Amino acid sequence: MRNAKLTFVFAVLGCTLFSPAEIQAQARDYGEEGDSIRLLMMDAGLQMDIAQAINDMYNFNMEAARKKFVWLRSYAPNHPLYPFLMGLSYWWLIVPNTQNKAYDKIFLQYMNLTIDRAEELEEIDPNHPEANFFLAAAWGFKGRLYSERRNYAMATIAGKNAVNYLDEGRKYKDYGPEFLFGDGLYNYYSVYVSETIPALKPVINMFPEGDKQTGVDQLLEVSRFAFYTRTEAQYFLLSILGFEQKRPREAMQIAGYLHETYPNNPYFHRFYAVLLHRHGRYDQAKKVCMEILDRIDSSYLGYEATSGRYASYLLGTMFETGKEYEQAKIYYKRAVGFGEEIEATESGYYLYSLLNLARIAEKEGDEQEATRIYRKIKRYAKRKHPAHERARKQLRERRRRN
């Protein structure tokens, strides 16, 4: 557990502090030896080409995004930008369900190639800002994947490397709103981790002091005024404002914008559904959840059982609230099925779907079905989980009655 917590810190202080767009904003094109160095960020046409490819990636139009990334390889053949963006496109295929290992190998290959190219830039110019950004980002993303895979030894090594490059890269931050992104995340999450995991305060104290409110303000500025890092800042603000800072109106605005802008992104799609449900906008939430399930049934890229579990559970609760119990049972059962498909049988959506099915069975007088479900809950839930406690209580009462 200690290694897991340390890895979490490194992931926060390393990988999350560098967005793909921020890195791109520092991109330079190195030609043959002796050629002049020019900043890619000064080329407005290239900026727009990169932005469109990134937009395609966020919208899960990976084929179009990768075609543009391959073009970048011919434009700047020795630059780390191409392998990093290719790796990032595979990372986003992992994001909807982080237990999906199908893309691990190719993702790590591209991140390793990014590191090799960035080290070559560093050899050419030890003060090359891009080399630092790419090294921090690639090591950070590797650390995050290793952490998801519970390979804590490798995650810790990668995280330490990312943090080292982050510290070195602070001297390059004064480039406008794009470069508030890294500081914003650092300011917020360095304090957040310290507050939520007190045992890690000694580790956090080894780094510069952060400030949560400053971090939020910086991320909001990036989300409004930055060109490259706007979507990355909004991605993080979803959870910060929606769940941690209790600022639902702002979170809903961002979630609506992201879903409207990237309608085929399953992560943004389901986050929007969760926020709609959380804030009682049930008619909209039903529509959005139904869209998610339709896309799963139609095999849309990135739409899979994790998103299905979210959407089905939310639909179940809304139909149950409306006393449409048959419909509620259909969707709770779908949530259970999705949970078992991805072996997420300890998750809250899975266990509460079972608990709600048991409650409906009781209302309908089907004691045998309710008992069967309570026993299933006891089998999968941890003993201290509320669902386990509820199942124990109900089974005890049944034994007393019998």
N, C-alpha and C positions, 0 to 999 in steps of 0.2 A: 504493500500500500504506500509506503514511503516513496519508493521509486516512482510509482504512478503519480503521486502528487508533485514530485520534482519535475517529472516529465511535463506535467500540465503547465507548470511555471515556465519551463523553457519554451513550450509551444506558444504560450501567450506572449512572452517577451521576445521571442524570435520570429516564428513564422507569421504571426498575425500582424506584425508591424510593417510588413512590406507587401503591398498589393501589386498584382501584375501591372496595373496601369502606372503606378508610381515608378516602377522600375523602367517601364517603357519611356516615361517622360525624360529619363536621363540617357536614353539610348544614343550611341554614337556609331557611326559607320567607319570602320577601319578598312582602307583599301590596301594596295600593295605598299611595301615599305617605302617610305619617303613621301607618300601621298599625304595631303592635308587631312586633318581630322575635322569632321563636321558633325554638329549636333543634329541628330534625327529629329529632336523635338522642335527644331527651328524650321523644319520642312512641313508647312501646313498641309500639303497634299498627302504626305506620308502619315501625318497625324490622323487624318480622316480615314485613310486606308486601315490603319491599325485599329482605330475606334470601331469601324464597321466590323472588322474581324472579331474584336472583343465582344461587340454586341451580338454577333452571330453565335459566339460561344455561350454567352449567358442565356441566349434564347434556344440553346440546344440544337442549333443548326451547325453541327460539328463539321460536316463535310465542307460547307462553304467557308467556315472559319479556318480549317486546316489548309484549304487551297491557298488562302491568303498568307498563312504562315509559311507554307512552302515557297511562295513567291518571296517572302522576306529572306529565306535562306539564300536565294540567288542574288538578292540585293545586297546582303551583308553576310557572306558565307562563313566568316570566322567569328561571328558575333554570338554571344549567348542568348540574344533575344529569341531567335528561332526555336532552339530546343526548349527554352523555358515556356514559351507560349504553347508549344505542342504538349509538353508535360502538363501544363495547366488545363488544357482541354480534356485530358484524361482524368485529372483530379476532379473536375466538375462532374464527370460521370460517376465518381465515387461519392460525391457529396449527398445525393438523395438517400443513399443507404451506405453508410461508412463501413458496413460489414461485407460489402461486395469486394471480393479480392480479384475479380477478373482483370482489372486494369493495373494492379500493383506493379507487375514486372515492367511494363512499358512506361508507366509513370516514373519509376525509379531510374530507368535507362535515360530518359530525357533529363531528369534532374541531375544525374551524374554527368551527362554531357554538358549541361549548363555550367556546372562547377568547373569542369575541365576548360571550357571556353573562357569563363571569367578569370580563372587563374592565369591563362595565357595573356589576357588583357592586363592583369596585374603585373606580369613580368615585363610587358612593354612599358607600363607606367604605374609605378607603385602607388601613386596618388589618384589613380583612375576612379572616379566616383561610381561608374557603372559596375566595375568589377566588384566593389564592395556591396552594392545593392543586390546584384545577382547572387553573390555568394551567400549573403544573409538569407535571401528568399529561398534559394534552392535547399540550403541546409535546413531552414525552418520547415519547409513543406515535407522534406524527408522525415524530420523529427515528428511531425504531426501524424504522418502515416504510420511510422513505427509505433507511436503511442497508441493509435487505434488498434494495431495488431498486438499490443501488449508486449512488444519487444522493447522493454524498458532500458536495457543496456544500450542498444543502438539509438533509441530515442534520446537518451541523455547526452550521448556523444554529439548527435546532430544538433540538439538544442543548444549545447554549450558553444558549438561553432557558430550557430546563428547569432547568439547573444554577443559573442566576441566581435563579429562583423557589424552588428547593430551599433555597438559602442563606438567603433571606428567611424561609422557612417554618419554620426551626428554632425560632423563638421560640414556636411553637404546639404543640410536641411533648409537653408534659407533660399529657396527657389520659388516662393509663392504658395498659394493655397494647396497645390498638389502635395507639398511636402509637409503639410501639417498632419497628414494622415497618420504617419508612423508615430509622431509625438502624441497625437490624440489617443490612439490605442494604448500606447505605453502609459500615458498619464492616467487613463481610466482603469485599465486592467491590472496595473501593478498595485493599485490600492484595492481594487475589487478582490483580487486573489488574497491579499493580506487580510481583508475583512472576513472573507468567507472560509478561509482555511488558516486559522490562527497559528497552527503549527509551522506554517511556512514563513512567518514574519521574519525569522532570522535570515532566510534566503533572500526575501524581497529587500531587506535592509542592505544587502550587498550591492544593490543597484541604486541609481539616482532616485530621489523622492518624486513620486507622482502626485497628481491632483485630479480627482474624479470629475469635478465640475469643469475644470479647464479642459480635460479630455473630451467631455461631451460637447462643450462649446466649439472645440477645434474640429471635431467630427461633423458637427452641424455646418460649420463654415465650409468644410470640404464638400459636403453633400450638396451645398447650394451653389458654390462658385468654381469648384475644380472642374477640369475637363476630363482628365484621365481617371482620377480616383473617385469620382462621384459615386459610381455604383458600388464600389468596394466599401465606402463609408456608409452608404445606405444599408448595405448587407449587415453590417455590425450594429447599426442603430436600430434595426428591427428588434433585436432581443434586448438591447440596452434600454431603449425607451419603452418597449412593449411590456417587458417583464421585470426589469431590474429597477428602472427609474420611475415606473408607474406614470408614464406620460402617454396614455392610450391614443389621444387624438393625433399626436404627431406620428406615433408608430403606424396608425391606420393610414395616414396620408402617404407615408413612405411605402407601406405594403401595397396599397392600391396602385401607386405609381409603378412600382417594380413589376407587379403582375400585368398591368396594362402594357408596359414597355417590353416585357419579356414573357409573353403569355404561355410559352411552351417550356418555361423553366419549372420543373416539378417542385423544387425547394421553395421558390417564391410563391408558387401556387398554393401549396399546403399551408405555408406560414400565413398567407392572406386568409385562408379558410379558418385557421385557428383564431386569428385576431377578430374576425367577423363574429365567430361564435362566442368568443370570450366577452365581447361587448354587446351581445344580445341582438345582433342584426341577423336574425335567423333566416329570413327569406333569402337574403343574399348568400348567407353561409350555405344553405341547402343547395342553391344553384351551383356554387363553386365546388362543393363536395361532390355533387353529381358529375360535374365536368371532370374532376380528377378520376373518378371511377370509370367513366366512359373512356378516358385516355388510357387507363390501365388495360381495360378490355380490348382496346384498339391497338395495344402494343406501341404506344408512343415512346420515343427514346427517353429514358430516365424515369418514366412512371412505373413504379413497381410496388411491392407489397408494403414498404414502409409508408409511402404516401397513402396507399389504400387503407392501411390500419388507422391512420389519422382520420381520413375522410369518412370511413365507415362508422367509427366510433362517434364522431360528431353528429352524423346523421341519425344514429341510434338514439342519442340523447335528445335531439330535437323532436323526433317522432314520439319518443316516450313522453316528453313534456306535453305534447299535444294529445296524449292518450291514444295515439295510433299504435297500439301495441304490436300488431302483426308486422307492420312496417319496421318498427323498432327492432323486433327480433331478427328480421332479415339482415339488417345492417350490423347489429351486434354480432351475429354469427359470421358475417363477412369479416369483421374486425378480428374475431377469434381465428378464423382461417388464415388471414394474412399474417397474424402474429405467429402462428405455428409454422407457416411457410418459411419465415426467416428466423425461426427459433427465438423469437422475442417473447417468450412465455413468462418472463419476470417483469415485463414492461407494464406501466400503469394502464395504458389503453387496452391491453389484452386482459388484465385481471379485472378491471372495472367493467369491461364488456361482459365477462362471465358473471360478475356480481349483479349487474343489471338484468341479465337473462334470468338469474336465479330469483331476483325480486319479482320479475314479471310472471315467472312460473308460479310463485306463491300467490300472487294476485289472481291468477287463473285457477288456483286450487290444485295445481299439479305438484304435489309434495314430492313425488318420486323423482321428477325432473329436477326440482330445486335441490334435493339432497345430492343427486348425481353431480350437479354443477358445483355445489359447495365442496364436495370431496375433491373435485378437480382443482379448485382454487387452492385447497390445502396442499395439494401435490406440487403446485408450481410456485406459489407465493412464499416469500421469506416470512419467517414466523412473526416478525415485528411489523409486517406490512398491514395496513388497515383492512385490506381485503381478506387476509389470512385470519385476522382477529374476528371479523364479521362471520366468516365461514365457521370458525371454531364455535362461536356463540350459537349460531343457528343449529349446528349439528348437536351441540349439547342439549339444546331445548328439545330437539326431536327425540333424543334418547330418553329424556325425562318423560315426554308424553307417551312414549311407547313402553 
